Amino acid sequence: MRHVIIMPDLGQTSSEAKIVSWLKAPGDKLAMGDPLLEVETDKATMDVEAYVGGFLRRRLAEVGAIVAASTPVAILTDSSDEELEEEAAVALNARVSAPVPLPDASLSADRPSVSGPVSAVPAARMLAKQLGVDLSDVCGTGTQGMITKADVEQFVARRDNRQVAENVPARETKAQEAMAALTSRSKSTIPHFYVTVDLDMTCAERWRVRWNEEHPELAASVNDCLVRAASAALAESPRINVAVRDGKAEPQSAAHVTIVVGVDGALLLVPVPDPHADSVEGFLQQMRAAIGSAQKGKIPVVPFMPSLAISNLGMFGVKEFSAIIPPGCAAVLAVGALRQQVVWREERAQPLSVCAATVSADHRVVDGIAVAQFLERMQFHLNSL
């Protein structure tokens, strides 16, 4: 029997990917879940796994090809000598497109065509001499094309901006561009609303201190506590535990989340499957593995769409903020720094450790009551650590 492997929908990351390398050769036997090829999106490098077992018979895309989601990339068969319909393989192969090179931009594009003496005001000439600017490279906006001091200043600003951009690694620039496109699309198409509470972290902090004393080799962070409690609350909040496709809610059977990780000046969305379901040890190892892979620029392709994203800026001293919902998620939880606060309870003042938590939710599929109930359950699970 023939099995066609397609490029998976990379969801929040990208709608297409570049094939970096094939990890299996024609004739190789694969089990379900074996890595088949390595692909690169605008934000990360990841492995695409075979979702069926069999023998690799055809690779339908070459290294370097740009492949859209749902495009066939390989053909597997149950046996190594099974006959293939060559016409079908050729037809499938035709659906893969090769990358199109783009022209490079250069500083020379700003240079005017100059013949004869350059016309410039004295202040512009003096500034150009101080800054080492060749006035023949500057476009004049004054009377009859005369170069003004402002023209020189603008030329220098553009030149410096280009030099900064050239010093930014290509991967970092691509990741920033991808995140800019993603957040722009999200903010312009998803109706956001916001709910903010102060989460009481006192019990969670006490648990964390005890845990870290007993398990120094697998220490837990504040963020670990928040992720685990959020996933547990998500599992008990079916109205918010939904993926969003085309503006419609798709209920999820597990409480998958995605965490926002800063790597080399860029932000990556790292999926974490059902983080509350495992033991504490298993969960912390899962978090270390997910963050470690992200720091290496590799994000796993997962067969699910997380319902909730979690972004934490508390380690930078940020008191409170709201985040933009990644496409596909129903909501994003934004968490600020821990702070000490005294409250009046049981007829006495009590010091608490609290942090601001703001949920940005998609109003097409979630309402304020559902978010409030989710935050209430999250507080319960923080207290239960």
N, C-alpha and C positions, 0 to 999 in steps of 0.2 A: 504493500500500500504506500502511496506517495503522500508526503507531508510537506506543506509549504510553510517555511518560517518567514514571518513578516517582521519588519522593523516595528518594535513596540511603540505605543504612544508614550512619549517621554513627559507628557503632562505639563507640569509647571516649568520644566527646564527648557524644552525646545520642541518645535514641531518637525525638525529634521536633524540629521546627524551626519557627520563625516566618518567614513570607515577608516580606522587607523590601522588595524591589522586583523587578519583571520587567525584564530587560535586553533582551528582544526583544518585538516587537508581533506580533499575528496577521497573517499574510501574509509575515513576514520569512523569508528563507532562511538556514538554518544549516548549517554544516559540522560534522562530528563533532568534538567537543571544544570547540565555541564555548560561552562562558558564556550560560546561559539565564535564570537568576534568581539573586538574592542572598537568602540565608537567614541567620537568626540563631539560635544555640543559647544555652544558658545560659552558654557559655564564649567564643564567638567568632562573628564574621561571616564567611561564606564563600560562594563562588560554586558553583552547581550547573551542571555542564556537560552538554550534549547528547551522549549516547553513540551517537547515530546522526545522519546528516544528513537534511535535508528542509525542508519549509515548516511553520512554526508555524501551526496551524489553530485550536486551542482552548487557552485557559488555564483550567485546572480549579480554580484556587484564587485568591482575591483577596489583595491585599496586607494583611498583618495576620493572616491565617489561620494556625492552628497545624496543621502537617501531620506525621503519623507516618511513620516509615520504611516504604517499600514502597507508599505511597499514590500513585496517579496524580496528576500535577500538570499535564501537558500532553499534547496530541495533535499529532503531526507526520504529514505525508503526503509521499510521494515527489514529487508534483506539486502545484502551487498551486491547481488547479481540481478536484482529486479529490473525489468525493462522499463526505460523511460521514454516518454513521448517527446522527441526532440523539438517538435514544433511548439509544444507547450512551454518547454524550458526557454526557447528563444523569445516567445511572447512575453513571458514573465520578466526576462532579462531586459526587455525594451522599456520597462516601466522605471528603470533606475537611470537617473540623470547624472552626468559628470559635473564637477564644479566649474564655474565660470570665473576666470581670473578677472580681477578688478584693477583698473589703472591706479597707480600710486599718485597721491597728491604731493606736491612739492612747493617749496617757498617761491620757486620761480614763477608760479602761476599768478602771483601778486605783482610781478615786475611789469612796469609800464614800458611801452616801446618808446625809447628816447633817442632823439638825434639832435645834436647841437647842445649849447649850454643849458644847464638846468636852472629854471627860474624858481627862486625860493626867497622868502623874507629873511632878514638878518637873524632873527631869533631862531628860525628853523635851522639855518646854517650853523649857528653856534651850538645848538643842542645836538645836531647830527655829528658834529666834530667831537663833542664830549662823549657821545655814546658809540662812536665808531660806525656810523650809518652812512652808506653810500647813497647820496641823494638821488642818483639815477634809478635806484630801486623803489623810490617812494612815489606814489600817485598823489598829485596835487589837487586840492579841492578849492583853492582860492581863485581869485579873478584870473581868467585866461590860463587856468591850470597851475597857478603859482602854488608852491609847496608852503604850507603854514606850519607853525610849531605843533599844532594839534595833529597834522598829518604825520609828522615824525613820531610823535608819542604813540599814535595808533599803530604805526608800522612796527615799532619796537614791542608793543604789547602783543601783536599777532605773532611776531617772531619768537618771543619768549614762550608764548603758549604752545607753539609748535615744538620748541625744544623740550618743554616739559613732557608733552605727549610722546615724543620720540623716546624719552627715557623710561616710560612706563612699559613694563613687559606686555607683549601682545596678548597673552592669556588674560592678564588683569584687565586690559582695556576691553577685550571682548566680553568678559564677565560683567563689567560695569555697564556696557551697552545693552547686554541681554537683560540685566536687572532693570535698567531704565525703561526698556520696551515693555517688560512684564508689568511693572508698577503703573506705567502710563495707561496700559490697556485695562488693568484692574480698576484703577481709580475712575476711569472714564466710562466704564460699563457696569460696574457693580455698585448698587446703592448701599453705601456704608452707613451704619449707625453705631454708636459707642456707648458702652456701659463701664463705669469705673468703680472699683471698690478698693478698700484697704484689706489685704489678706493678713490674717494673724499668723505669723511664722514662728511664734514662741515655741510651740510643741515640736514643730519640725526642726527647729534649731537645736533643741535639747536632744532630740533623737540623733541628729547629724553629728553632734559632738561625741555622743556615746559611741556611735557606729565607728567614727574615725579613730577613736582611741582603741577600739577593739580590732579594727581592720585597717591599719595604716597603709597596707599594700593596695587597698581598693577603696580609697577615700571617696566620700560622697560630697558633691558641691550643692550649693543652694539651688542651682539650676536643675540638678538631678531630682531634688525633692519636688520642684515645681512640675517637671515633665511627668514624673510618675503619678503625682496627684491629679494632674490635668487629664491624663489618659484614663485613670480610674473614674473620674467624674464624667468623662466623655462616654464611657461605656454605660453609664447610668442615665445618659441624657440623649435619648433617641431623636429628639427634635432638633438637636444641633449636630449629632453624629451622622452627617450626610455629606456625600460628595456632590459637587454641583457641575452639571454638564448642560450647556445650552440654557442656563437659567433655571433648570429643574433639579430638584433634590433626588439623590439616589441613596436610600438608607444603607448604612454599612453594618456589617455583622461584627466587626472588630473595631477597637478604638485606636486606629493608626493616627500618628501625628507626624509633622515635619518640623524640624528645628532650624532656625536661622543661624548660620555659622559664618563668622567673619574670617576670611582667609586671604592674606596678601592684599589687603585693601579692597576686597570685593566680598559680596555676600552670596552664600550658597544655601540652597534649600535642601536639607538632608533628611530623607524619610527614615522614621523609626517605627517599625511594625509593633503595634500593641504593647507599648513599653510597661504597662502595669501588670501584664499577665504572668511574667516570669518571676522567679525569686529575686530578692534584692541583689544578690551576687550576680545572677544572670543579667538583670537589668543594667547594672553598672558596667559590666563587661560589654554589653550591647551598646551603651552610650559611648564608651571609650573607642570601640571599633568604628562606630559611625563617624565620630568626630575625627579620628585618626585618618580614615579614608578621605574625608573632606579636605583635610590639611594636605593630603597628597594629590588633591585635584581629582579624586575618583569618587563618584557617587553611584551606588548600585541602582540598576533598573529594577523597579518593583512592580508587581502585578496589581497594585492597588492605588487608590487616590486618597491621600490623607484628608480627614475632615477638618482638622485643626492645625494651624501653624503656631509656633511659640517663638517669640523673640524676647531676649533678655538683655537689657542695657544696664542692669544694676551694677555690674562690675566696673562701669565707668562713672558711677556716681549719679547717674540720671535718676531724678526723682519720679518722673511720670512721663509717659508718651503714648501715642496711639500709632498703630502700624497699619500698613496697607495689606488687604487680604490677597494672598496668592491665588491666581485663578485655579478653580477646582476645589478650593477649601470653602467651607461655610463660614469660617471665622478665623481670626488670628488673636492670640493672647499676647499682650505687650506688658512686660514686667519691669518695674523700676528697682532702685536700690533698697536694701534693708535700712530701716531707721528705727530709732527708739522712740516710743510714744507712751505717755502715761494716760491711762483711762480709769474711770471710776467704776468699779465692779464690786458687788457684794459689800457695799458701804465702805469701801476703802480704795485708795489709789493703787493701781497695779502697773508696773512697767511692762510693756510688750515690745516685741520685735515685729514690725509690720512692713509691708511693701505695697505700693500701688500696683494694681492690675487692671488693665483696660482691655476689654474685648471689643474688637471691631468685627461686626457681623454683617452678613449679606442679608438685607431686608427682604429679598425675594423669597428666601427659604427659611429664615429664622426671625423670631420676634423677640422683644425685650424680656418677656417672661421666661422664655426658654433660656436666654443668656443668664438671667438672674438665678434660675434654678441650677444651671451648670456651675456657676460661681459658688453657690451655696454648697453643692456636693464637693467641689474642689476644696473648700475650707474644711469640710468634714474629713476628707482624706489627708489633708495636711495635719490635722489634729490627731489622726490615727496612725501616723508613722511611728 
